[in-house]
Amino acid sequence: MRAPPHEIISDGKTVWVNGAEGLLGRFGRGGIDVHRPAVEQAETGRECLHCTHTAPTAADWDVFVLKMKEHHGIEVGNAYRPKKLKKLK
């Protein structure tokens, strides 16, 4: 799968992955959010592909990275890993 145009932004606590249509993924204190693209959300009425909505663990980071690659073809590098999780490695 080829990754769509996107940007990855991090403030050291939360990671956002945005596509041309908006948010595709987020990892932060609220958990994992891996979303369908906006067009697909409108067609299906469903937003989440993989969402947890619980405080994340270090293992959840690996799940987020895997799910972003699986669902969107986007590689989220370890450089974006939240600072508090880098200590738990």
N, CA, C and O of each residue as an XYZ file, in Angstrom:
356
protein
N       0.843     -1.181      0.000
C       0.000      0.000      0.000
C       0.886      1.241      0.000
O       1.845      1.352      0.764
N       0.534      2.154     -0.871
C       1.280      3.414     -0.949
C       0.645      4.427      0.003
O      -0.576      4.584      0.029
N       1.466      5.100      0.771
C       0.973      6.085      1.737
C       0.377      7.295      1.017
O       0.939      7.769      0.029
N      -0.759      7.796      1.508
C      -1.331      9.009      0.935
C      -0.503     10.220      1.362
O       0.298     10.111      2.290
N      -0.674     11.364      0.711
C      -0.001     12.576      1.185
C      -0.400     12.808      2.650
O      -1.576     12.722      3.004
N       0.585     13.101      3.480
C       0.299     13.266      4.899
C       1.401     14.068      5.582
O       2.471     14.308      5.023
N       1.099     14.471      6.807
C       2.105     15.091      7.669
C       1.994     14.451      9.038
O       0.911     14.053      9.467
N       3.124     14.358      9.716
C       3.161     13.835     11.077
C       3.681     14.960     11.959
O       4.734     15.540     11.697
N       2.924     15.256     13.009
C       3.259     16.354     13.917
C       3.295     15.802     15.338
O       2.463     14.974     15.708
N       4.262     16.264     16.133
C       4.343     15.852     17.530
C       4.761     17.026     18.395
O       5.595     17.844     18.007
N       4.165     17.090     19.576
C       4.600     18.087     20.558
C       5.368     17.419     21.693
O       5.611     18.037     22.729
N       5.751     16.156     21.497
C       6.478     15.410     22.524
C       5.556     14.611     23.436
O       6.014     13.734     24.168
N       4.256     14.911     23.396
C       3.264     14.194     24.202
C       2.225     13.498     23.327
O       1.793     12.382     23.616
N       1.837     14.178     22.258
C       0.805     13.671     21.353
C       1.363     13.679     19.934
O       2.119     14.571     19.552
N       0.972     12.664     19.163
C       1.364     12.562     17.757
C       0.092     12.615     16.926
O      -0.864     11.889     17.199
N       0.079     13.470     15.919
C      -1.044     13.591     14.992
C      -0.558     13.214     13.600
O       0.515     13.641     13.174
N      -1.343     12.420     12.897
C      -1.056     12.088     11.511
C      -2.238     12.622     10.706
O      -3.361     12.134     10.831
N      -1.969     13.622      9.886
C      -3.009     14.280      9.101
C      -2.835     13.975      7.624
O      -1.725     14.020      7.093
N      -3.945     13.666      6.968
C      -3.963     13.462      5.534
C      -4.603     14.657      4.857
O      -4.927     15.647      5.514
N      -4.785     14.574      3.567
C      -5.366     15.674      2.802
C      -6.777     16.021      3.264
O      -7.206     17.168      3.143
N      -7.502     15.031      3.794
C      -8.880     15.241      4.227
C      -9.013     15.483      5.724
O     -10.121     15.713      6.209
N      -7.916     15.436      6.465
C      -7.988     15.645      7.914
C      -7.272     14.555      8.683
O      -6.389     13.880      8.156
N      -7.662     14.392      9.936
C      -6.984     13.490     10.866
C      -7.115     12.031     10.436
O      -8.218     11.540     10.193
N      -5.982     11.351     10.347
C      -5.957      9.911     10.086
C      -5.599      9.140     11.347
O      -6.076      8.024     11.551
N      -4.762      9.729     12.192
C      -4.365      9.035     13.404
C      -3.866      9.984     14.468
O      -3.366     11.073     14.185
N      -4.022      9.528     15.725
C      -3.531     10.310     16.870
C      -3.115      9.325     17.952
O      -3.781      8.316     18.181
N      -2.014      9.629     18.608
C      -1.550      8.844     19.745
C      -1.227      9.836     20.854
O      -0.412     10.740     20.668
N      -1.860      9.667     21.992
C      -1.604     10.580     23.106
C      -2.266     10.092     24.376
O      -2.630      8.921     24.491
N      -2.420     10.995     25.329
C      -2.938     10.608     26.651
C      -4.331      9.997     26.584
O      -4.735      9.277     27.497
N      -5.072     10.276     25.508
C      -6.404      9.706     25.332
C      -6.405      8.355     24.650
O      -7.469      7.776     24.429
N      -5.231      7.841     24.311
C      -5.126      6.529     23.699
C      -4.770      6.578     22.224
O      -4.157      7.529     21.740
N      -5.169      5.534     21.531
C      -4.896      5.366     20.101
C      -6.159      5.713     19.317
O      -7.256      5.275     19.664
N      -5.996      6.499     18.263
C      -7.068      6.755     17.303
C      -6.495      6.552     15.910
O      -5.616      7.303     15.486
N      -6.974      5.564     15.211
C      -6.648      5.372     13.801
C      -7.981      5.434     13.069
O      -8.835      4.563     13.234
N      -8.148      6.474     12.258
C      -9.439      6.760     11.631
C      -9.459      6.458     10.146
O      -8.421      6.400      9.486
N     -10.665      6.268      9.638
C     -10.890      6.176      8.203
C     -10.702      7.568      7.604
O     -10.885      8.564      8.303
N     -10.341      7.655      6.325
C     -10.329      8.960      5.660
C     -11.749      9.553      5.677
O     -12.731      8.815      5.757
N     -11.847     10.879      5.600
C     -13.131     11.573      5.721
C     -14.176     11.082      4.722
O     -15.343     10.929      5.081
N     -13.778     10.833      3.482
C     -14.739     10.360      2.479
C     -15.329      9.015      2.896
O     -16.533      8.790      2.780
N     -14.473      8.136      3.378
C     -14.944      6.818      3.821
C     -15.822      6.946      5.069
O     -16.786      6.199      5.231
N     -15.488      7.891      5.947
C     -16.331      8.123      7.121
C     -17.733      8.540      6.687
O     -18.729      8.065      7.234
N     -17.801      9.431      5.701
C     -19.099      9.904      5.209
C     -19.889      8.761      4.562
O     -21.109      8.681      4.708
N     -19.187      7.887      3.853
C     -19.851      6.776      3.172
C     -20.345      5.705      4.140
O     -21.425      5.144      3.953
N     -19.557      5.424      5.169
C     -19.876      4.318      6.084
C     -20.545      4.768      7.375
O     -21.208      3.975      8.045
N     -20.373      6.037      7.725
C     -20.887      6.511      9.013
C     -20.042      6.045     10.182
O     -20.456      6.151     11.336
N     -18.850      5.526      9.882
C     -17.952      5.019     10.934
C     -16.616      5.738     10.854
O     -16.078      5.952      9.767
N     -16.092      6.105     12.001
C     -14.844      6.855     12.075
C     -13.642      5.963     12.368
O     -12.635      6.027     11.663
N     -13.741      5.140     13.394
C     -12.576      4.412     13.903
C     -12.272      3.124     13.154
O     -13.160      2.325     12.857
N     -10.995      2.948     12.860
C     -10.473      1.674     12.383
C      -9.861      0.916     13.550
O      -9.989     -0.303     13.658
N      -9.188      1.672     14.428
C      -8.613      1.096     15.650
C      -8.494      2.227     16.677
O      -7.589      3.056     16.590
N      -9.400      2.255     17.637
C      -9.407      3.301     18.661
C      -9.514      2.651     20.029
O     -10.277      1.703     20.214
N      -8.741      3.165     20.998
C      -8.761      2.564     22.327
C      -9.392      3.473     23.384
O     -10.124      2.995     24.252
N      -9.119      4.758     23.320
C      -9.671      5.733     24.276
C      -9.336      5.404     25.728
O     -10.126      5.676     26.632
N      -8.164      4.821     25.943
C      -7.645      4.577     27.290
C      -6.204      5.067     27.345
O      -5.550      5.191     26.310
N      -5.711      5.343     28.535
C      -4.326      5.811     28.679
C      -3.375      4.807     28.033
O      -3.432      3.616     28.339
N      -2.505      5.276     27.145
C      -1.632      4.358     26.415
C      -0.447      3.861     27.233
O       0.002      4.505     28.181
N       0.037      2.698     26.833
C       1.249      2.114     27.411
C       2.336      2.132     26.350
O       2.090      2.500     25.202
N       3.531      1.734     26.740
C       4.635      1.659     25.779
C       4.294      0.662     24.667
O       4.645      0.892     23.510
N       3.622     -0.433     24.999
C       3.243     -1.432     23.989
C       2.223     -0.853     23.006
O       2.198     -1.250     21.841
N       1.381      0.083     23.463
C       0.396      0.704     22.584
C       1.059      1.505     21.469
O       0.500      1.624     20.379
N       2.234      2.051     21.725
C       2.934      2.787     20.670
C       3.209      1.869     19.478
O       3.008      2.246     18.323
N       3.670      0.663     19.784
C       3.957     -0.300     18.717
C       2.682     -0.660     17.945
O       2.721     -0.840     16.728
N       1.563     -0.764     18.651
C       0.276     -1.044     18.002
C      -0.099      0.119     17.086
O      -0.523     -0.101     15.951
N       0.053      1.355     17.568
C      -0.257      2.537     16.765
C       0.566      2.555     15.473
O       0.028      2.758     14.385
N       1.858      2.342     15.609
C       2.753      2.329     14.441
C       2.310      1.246     13.454
O       2.239      1.493     12.250
N       2.016      0.055     13.960
C       1.581     -1.061     13.125
C       0.258     -0.746     12.416
O       0.123     -0.998     11.219
N      -0.710     -0.200     13.142
C      -2.030      0.076     12.573
C      -1.986      1.217     11.544
O      -2.721      1.177     10.557
N      -1.144      2.221     11.759
C      -1.008      3.293     10.763
C      -0.430      2.732      9.463
O      -0.849      3.124      8.374
N       0.520      1.825      9.579
C       1.107      1.177      8.394
C       0.081      0.253      7.725
O      -0.070      0.263      6.504
N      -0.612     -0.534      8.531
C      -1.588     -1.501      8.022
C      -2.763     -0.823      7.301
O      -3.149     -1.238      6.208
N      -3.319      0.210      7.915
C      -4.523      0.836      7.370
C      -4.259      1.955      6.365
O      -5.073      2.193      5.473
N      -3.123      2.643      6.507
C      -2.873      3.804      5.651
C      -1.555      3.754      4.883
O      -1.304      4.609      4.034
N      -0.712      2.765      5.170
C       0.587      2.693      4.502
C       1.562      3.754      4.997
O       2.565      4.035      4.342
N       1.264      4.345      6.159
C       2.089      5.429      6.708
C       3.027      4.874      7.775
O       2.600      4.211      8.721
N       4.311      5.162      7.598
C       5.305      4.760      8.589
C       5.529      5.914      9.561
O       5.971      6.996      9.174
N       5.217      5.663     10.820
C       5.436      6.655     11.871
C       6.735      6.266     12.563
O       6.792      5.263     13.275
N       7.767      7.057     12.352
C       9.086      6.741     12.882
C       9.186      6.874     14.395
O       8.402      7.578     15.031
N      10.156      6.188     14.944
C      10.368      6.206     16.402
C      10.749      7.595     16.904
O      10.632      7.869     18.098
N      11.196      8.462     16.027
C      11.536      9.831     16.432
C      10.300     10.565     16.958
O      10.427     11.531     17.710
N       9.112     10.112     16.568
C       7.864     10.739     17.016
C       7.334     10.148     18.321
O       6.387     10.676     18.903
N       7.939      9.059     18.778
C       7.491      8.393     20.014
C       7.449      9.414     21.153
O       8.438     10.112     21.380
N       6.321      9.519     21.878
C       6.228     10.488     22.977
C       7.341     10.317     24.004
O       7.757      9.201     24.314
N       7.809     11.438     24.521
C       8.957     11.451     25.433
C       8.777     10.534     26.627
O       9.714      9.828     27.000
N       7.597     10.523     27.239
C       7.406      9.687     28.433
C       7.546      8.204     28.104
O       7.952      7.421     28.963
N       7.217      7.809     26.879
C       7.344      6.407     26.486
C       8.785      6.048     26.157
O       9.163      4.881     26.262
N       9.590      7.013     25.764
C      11.004      6.735     25.464
C      11.705      6.250     26.725
O      12.633      5.443     26.655
N      11.259      6.743     27.881
C      11.850      6.329     29.156
C      11.459      4.899     29.518
O      12.181      4.240     30.266
N      10.331      4.404     29.003
C       9.815      3.082     29.340
C      10.335      1.991     28.424
O      10.040      0.815     28.642
N      11.094      2.348     27.414
C      11.591      1.374     26.437
C      12.246      0.184     27.067
O      12.708     -0.713     26.360
